[in-house]
Amino acid sequence: VTYTQEEGELAEWIEKIENTIAVLEQLEIRLNEGKSAHQKIEEGKYGICETGSEEIEEDRLEANPAAKTCKLHMNP
């Protein structure tokens, strides 16, 4: 199968769109995590592990301010 230059350009364009969509999906996830963290701050529940109810370690929150669990209960 031989591709024309136009088909090659179209394939590149589609790939760029797919990559952009993937980035946008990740940004939307991070935005929603940030909104959730903000809601927890307002409720006075920020920094509390959702699994075990203990405090989330400060270094974990520094690395990921939207962390929902402590190190013990992190997903592997």
C-alpha positions in Angstrom: 0.0 0.0 0.0 1.4 3.4 -1.0 0.3 6.5 0.8 0.0 9.8 -0.9 1.4 12.9 0.8 -2.1 14.0 1.6 -2.9 10.7 3.3 0.3 11.0 5.3 -0.5 14.5 6.3 -4.0 13.4 7.3 -2.6 10.6 9.4 -0.3 13.0 11.2 -3.2 15.4 11.8 -5.3 12.6 13.2 -2.5 11.5 15.5 -2.0 15.1 16.7 -5.8 15.3 17.5 -5.7 12.0 19.3 -2.7 13.2 21.4 -4.5 16.5 22.2 -7.6 14.7 23.3 -5.5 12.4 25.6 -3.9 15.5 27.2 -7.2 17.2 27.6 -8.6 14.1 29.3 -5.7 14.1 31.8 -6.2 17.9 32.4 -9.9 17.3 33.1 -9.1 14.6 35.6 -6.6 16.9 37.4 -9.1 19.8 37.4 -11.8 17.5 38.9 -9.2 16.3 41.5 -8.5 20.0 42.3 -12.2 20.8 42.7 -12.6 17.8 45.0 -9.6 19.0 47.1 -11.1 22.5 47.3 -14.4 21.1 48.4 -12.7 19.1 51.2 -10.9 22.3 52.3 -14.2 24.0 52.6 -15.7 21.1 54.6 -12.6 20.8 56.9 -11.8 17.4 55.6 -8.7 18.1 53.5 -5.7 15.9 54.3 -7.8 13.1 55.8 -7.4 9.6 54.2 -10.6 8.5 52.6 -9.8 4.9 53.4 -8.6 4.9 56.9 -9.5 8.4 58.2 -5.9 9.1 59.3 -4.0 12.2 58.3 -2.4 12.2 54.9 1.4 12.7 55.2 2.6 16.2 54.5 5.1 15.1 51.9 2.4 13.1 50.1 0.2 16.2 49.9 3.2 18.3 48.8 3.7 15.9 45.9 0.0 15.6 45.1 -2.2 18.2 46.8 -5.3 16.3 45.6 -4.2 13.0 47.3 -7.2 11.2 48.7 -5.3 8.6 50.7 -2.3 8.3 53.0 0.8 6.3 51.9 -0.5 3.2 53.5 -3.7 3.2 51.5 -2.2 4.4 48.2 -3.0 2.4 45.1 0.0 0.2 44.2 
